[in-house]
């Protein structure tokens, strides 16, 4: 299945579903150190969870400032998680 990438822009803010834009270091640092639900999560687990999900990155220019992922069948169901 080919996955399409979507982007929404407003002023300097962008939301993108492009997995290549995700800064894994930002995501890992926040989830493993700041998020009460994911503290201590291993780096490889974060990488696999991102790779297996529909991801949304929020950007201020080129700097990633937010993240969410949807665990989904891409047809009728999505569970939104790891939002910051």
KOLKEVEX-49231 format. One line per field, with one value per residue: residue number from 1; residue in one letter; x, y, z of N, C-alpha, C in turn. Coordinates in nm, 4 decimals. Atoms other than C-alpha are relative to their C-alpha. Example, Ala and Ser with C-alpha at 12.3 -4.5 7.8 and 13.67 -1.06 7.14 Angstrom:
<rs>
nr	[1, 2]
rest	[a, s]
n_xx	[0.0890, -0.0820]
n_yy	[-0.1190, -0.1190]
n_zz	[0.0000, -0.0060]
ca_xx	[1.2300, 1.3670]
ca_yy	[-0.4500, -0.1060]
ca_zz	[0.7800, 0.7140]
c_xx	[0.0900, -0.0770]
c_yy	[0.1200, 0.1090]
c_zz	[0.0000, 0.0730]
</rs>
This chain:
<rs>
nr	[1, 2, 3, 4, 5, 6, 7, 8, 9, 10, 11, 12, 13, 14, 15, 16, 17, 18, 19, 20, 21, 22, 23, 24, 25, 26, 27, 28, 29, 30, 31, 32, 33, 34, 35, 36, 37, 38, 39, 40, 41, 42, 43, 44, 45, 46, 47, 48, 49, 50, 51, 52, 53, 54, 55, 56, 57, 58, 59, 60, 61, 62, 63, 64, 65, 66, 67, 68, 69, 70, 71, 72, 73, 74, 75, 76, 77, 78, 79, 80, 81, 82, 83, 84]
rest	[x, x, x, x, x, x, x, x, x, x, x, x, x, x, x, x, x, x, x, x, x, x, x, x, x, x, x, x, x, x, x, x, x, x, x, x, x, x, x, x, x, x, x, x, x, x, x, x, x, x, x, x, x, x, x, x, x, x, x, x, x, x, x, x, x, x, x, x, x, x, x, x, x, x, x, x, x, x, x, x, x, x, x, x]
n_xx	[0.0840, -0.0721, 0.0552, -0.0121, -0.0392, 0.0806, -0.0527, 0.0858, -0.0828, 0.0604, -0.1099, -0.1268, 0.0300, 0.0323, 0.0292, -0.0352, 0.0029, -0.1202, -0.0826, -0.1402, -0.0218, 0.0031, -0.1279, 0.0112, -0.0643, 0.0992, 0.1072, -0.0537, -0.0292, 0.1225, 0.0738, -0.0720, -0.0376, 0.1020, 0.1370, 0.0207, 0.0448, -0.1044, -0.1316, -0.0836, 0.0197, -0.1262, -0.0121, 0.0443, 0.1463, 0.0486, -0.0241, 0.0959, 0.1354, 0.0103, -0.0023, 0.1221, 0.1171, 0.0169, -0.0575, 0.0257, -0.0980, 0.0343, -0.1268, -0.0154, -0.1054, -0.0542, -0.0171, 0.1147, 0.0463, 0.1100, 0.0041, 0.1078, 0.0033, 0.1268, -0.0053, 0.1194, 0.0123, 0.0091, 0.1308, 0.1137, -0.0378, -0.1275, -0.0196, -0.0968, -0.0808, -0.1303, 0.0196, -0.0609]
n_yy	[-0.1175, -0.1257, -0.0929, -0.1391, -0.0939, -0.1219, -0.1108, -0.1149, -0.1139, -0.1267, -0.0881, 0.0744, 0.1310, 0.1073, 0.1356, 0.0883, 0.1445, 0.0554, 0.0642, -0.0407, -0.1270, 0.0205, -0.0039, 0.1074, -0.0420, -0.0823, 0.0896, 0.0890, -0.0767, -0.0381, 0.1158, 0.0765, -0.0813, -0.0957, 0.0526, 0.0927, 0.1299, 0.0684, -0.0190, 0.1184, 0.0776, 0.0237, -0.0656, 0.0881, 0.0088, -0.1247, 0.0079, 0.0940, -0.0544, -0.1042, 0.0654, 0.0756, -0.0852, -0.1210, -0.1009, -0.1419, -0.0886, -0.1421, -0.0691, -0.1457, -0.0024, 0.1352, 0.0616, 0.0770, -0.0438, 0.0841, 0.1334, 0.0931, 0.1131, 0.0713, 0.1432, 0.0034, 0.0937, -0.0903, 0.0139, -0.0302, -0.0114, -0.0613, -0.0295, -0.1091, 0.0166, -0.0662, -0.1369, -0.1127]
n_zz	[0.0000, 0.0049, -0.0968, 0.0420, -0.1044, -0.0027, -0.0791, -0.0203, -0.0410, -0.0406, -0.0381, -0.0075, -0.0563, 0.0940, -0.0471, 0.1107, -0.0229, 0.0623, -0.1032, 0.0160, -0.0712, -0.1450, -0.0702, -0.1006, -0.1254, -0.0708, -0.0448, -0.1031, -0.1215, -0.0689, -0.0506, -0.1025, -0.1156, -0.0424, 0.0044, -0.1114, 0.0510, 0.0783, -0.0595, 0.0018, 0.1222, 0.0712, 0.1307, 0.1088, -0.0070, 0.0595, 0.1444, 0.0589, -0.0104, 0.1026, 0.1314, 0.0214, -0.0195, 0.0789, -0.0890, 0.0226, -0.0606, -0.0009, 0.0212, 0.0009, 0.1015, 0.0160, -0.1328, -0.0451, -0.1318, -0.0436, 0.0589, -0.0337, 0.0924, 0.0072, 0.0271, 0.0833, 0.1116, 0.1135, 0.0638, -0.0875, -0.1410, -0.0366, -0.1418, -0.0075, -0.1215, -0.0118, 0.0451, -0.0729]
ca_xx	[0.0000, 0.1336, 0.0887, 0.0132, 0.1532, -0.0646, 0.0399, -0.1583, -0.0005, -0.0998, 0.1464, 0.4700, 0.2991, 0.2783, 0.1136, 0.2509, 0.1940, 0.5350, 0.7179, 1.0506, 1.0022, 0.9589, 1.2514, 1.2829, 1.5135, 1.2441, 0.9765, 1.1924, 1.3118, 0.9610, 0.7989, 1.0724, 1.1394, 0.8302, 0.5188, 0.3846, 0.2378, 0.5648, 0.8465, 1.1302, 1.0073, 1.2993, 1.4259, 1.3650, 1.0040, 0.9505, 1.1045, 0.8825, 0.5703, 0.6372, 0.7137, 0.3907, 0.1577, 0.0148, 0.2160, 0.1437, 0.4268, 0.3673, 0.6369, 0.7303, 0.9232, 1.1498, 1.1577, 0.9287, 0.7191, 0.4429, 0.3584, 0.0719, 0.0301, -0.2732, -0.2821, -0.5226, -0.6538, -0.6725, -1.0357, -1.2699, -1.0678, -0.7969, -0.6672, -0.4859, -0.1955, 0.1383, 0.0109, 0.2240]
ca_yy	[0.0000, 0.3422, 0.5954, 0.9537, 1.2441, 1.5359, 1.8764, 2.1653, 2.5096, 2.8254, 3.1089, 2.9505, 2.6357, 2.3063, 1.9730, 1.6902, 1.3168, 1.2694, 1.0082, 1.1279, 1.4642, 1.3140, 1.3997, 1.0720, 1.2331, 1.4898, 1.2204, 0.9794, 1.2474, 1.3698, 1.0298, 0.8656, 1.1617, 1.3852, 1.1815, 1.0117, 0.7319, 0.6490, 0.7340, 0.4915, 0.3665, 0.2170, 0.3897, 0.0831, 0.0654, 0.4315, 0.3736, 0.0700, 0.2467, 0.5416, 0.3132, 0.1188, 0.4171, 0.7047, 0.9940, 1.3644, 1.6078, 1.9699, 2.2144, 2.5743, 2.6342, 2.3298, 2.2627, 1.9874, 2.1059, 1.8441, 1.4860, 1.2395, 0.8954, 0.7021, 0.3259, 0.2521, 0.0057, 0.3055, 0.2230, 0.2401, 0.2668, 0.4862, 0.5163, 0.8462, 0.8235, 0.9683, 1.3215, 1.6175]
ca_zz	[0.0000, -0.0959, 0.1772, 0.0817, 0.2799, 0.3818, 0.5073, 0.6488, 0.6869, 0.8687, 0.8987, 1.0256, 1.1610, 0.9731, 1.0528, 0.8416, 0.8113, 0.6478, 0.8590, 0.7163, 0.8894, 1.2364, 1.4639, 1.6552, 1.9096, 2.0010, 2.0212, 2.2213, 2.4646, 2.5370, 2.5689, 2.7759, 3.0061, 3.0206, 2.9410, 3.2536, 3.0395, 2.8639, 3.1062, 3.0618, 2.7241, 2.5306, 2.2148, 1.9950, 2.1161, 2.0243, 1.6813, 1.6144, 1.7382, 1.5071, 1.2117, 1.2609, 1.2953, 1.0978, 1.2420, 1.2745, 1.3360, 1.4326, 1.3229, 1.3913, 1.0719, 1.0541, 1.4321, 1.5548, 1.8489, 1.8641, 1.7801, 1.7699, 1.6239, 1.5127, 1.5402, 1.2580, 1.0032, 0.7655, 0.6903, 0.9915, 1.3129, 1.4646, 1.8187, 1.8826, 2.1271, 2.2381, 2.1841, 2.2862]
c_xx	[0.0889, -0.0682, 0.0190, 0.0333, -0.0881, 0.0698, -0.1026, 0.0869, -0.0876, 0.1111, 0.1290, -0.0175, -0.0351, -0.0334, 0.0232, -0.0118, 0.1207, 0.0884, 0.1476, 0.0305, 0.0054, 0.1415, -0.0096, 0.0644, -0.0970, -0.1091, 0.0479, 0.0246, -0.1274, -0.0693, 0.0727, 0.0303, -0.1135, -0.1407, -0.0194, -0.0366, 0.1098, 0.1392, 0.0760, -0.0165, 0.1324, -0.0023, -0.0513, -0.1518, -0.0625, 0.0153, -0.1002, -0.1422, -0.0231, -0.0090, -0.1312, -0.1279, -0.0089, 0.0408, -0.0367, 0.1075, -0.0500, 0.1312, -0.0182, 0.1167, 0.0455, 0.0110, -0.1275, -0.0360, -0.1150, -0.0027, -0.1288, 0.0112, -0.1349, 0.0291, -0.1308, 0.0017, -0.0125, -0.1314, -0.1128, 0.0382, 0.1328, -0.0013, 0.1121, 0.0762, 0.1315, -0.0040, 0.0760, 0.0214]
c_yy	[0.1243, 0.0982, 0.1423, 0.0863, 0.1229, 0.1050, 0.1116, 0.1116, 0.1183, 0.0850, -0.0817, -0.1432, -0.0999, -0.1260, -0.0901, -0.1462, -0.0688, -0.0641, 0.0381, 0.1305, -0.0168, -0.0006, -0.1012, 0.0370, 0.0833, -0.0894, -0.0892, 0.0754, 0.0351, -0.1209, -0.0681, 0.0807, 0.0861, -0.0591, -0.1038, -0.1401, -0.0788, 0.0145, -0.1314, -0.0865, -0.0089, 0.0648, -0.0899, -0.0158, 0.1259, -0.0053, -0.0931, 0.0534, 0.1093, -0.0638, -0.0711, 0.0813, 0.1068, 0.1140, 0.1407, 0.0783, 0.1429, 0.0763, 0.1504, 0.0247, -0.1425, -0.0757, -0.0713, 0.0405, -0.0847, -0.1304, -0.0692, -0.1164, -0.0671, -0.1454, -0.0286, -0.1122, 0.0763, -0.0130, 0.0459, 0.0314, 0.0727, 0.0283, 0.1026, -0.0121, 0.0764, 0.1445, 0.0962, 0.1173]
c_zz	[0.0000, 0.0925, -0.0493, 0.1214, -0.0125, 0.0842, 0.0044, 0.0544, 0.0410, 0.0577, 0.0045, 0.0499, -0.1101, 0.0778, -0.1194, 0.0418, -0.0635, 0.1075, -0.0101, 0.0728, 0.1506, 0.0552, 0.1148, 0.1324, 0.0838, 0.0575, 0.1139, 0.1307, 0.0757, 0.0613, 0.1159, 0.1256, 0.0557, 0.0103, 0.1101, -0.0486, -0.0702, 0.0599, 0.0028, -0.1231, -0.0756, -0.1385, -0.1130, -0.0009, -0.0618, -0.1516, -0.0681, 0.0046, -0.1037, -0.1388, -0.0310, 0.0090, -0.1082, 0.0925, -0.0438, 0.0741, -0.0087, 0.0012, 0.0068, -0.0941, -0.0236, 0.1323, 0.0421, 0.1422, 0.0523, -0.0773, 0.0429, -0.0974, 0.0101, -0.0330, -0.0729, -0.1028, -0.1316, -0.0778, 0.0918, 0.1438, 0.0132, 0.1492, 0.0067, 0.1327, -0.0102, -0.0499, 0.0904, -0.0924]
</rs>
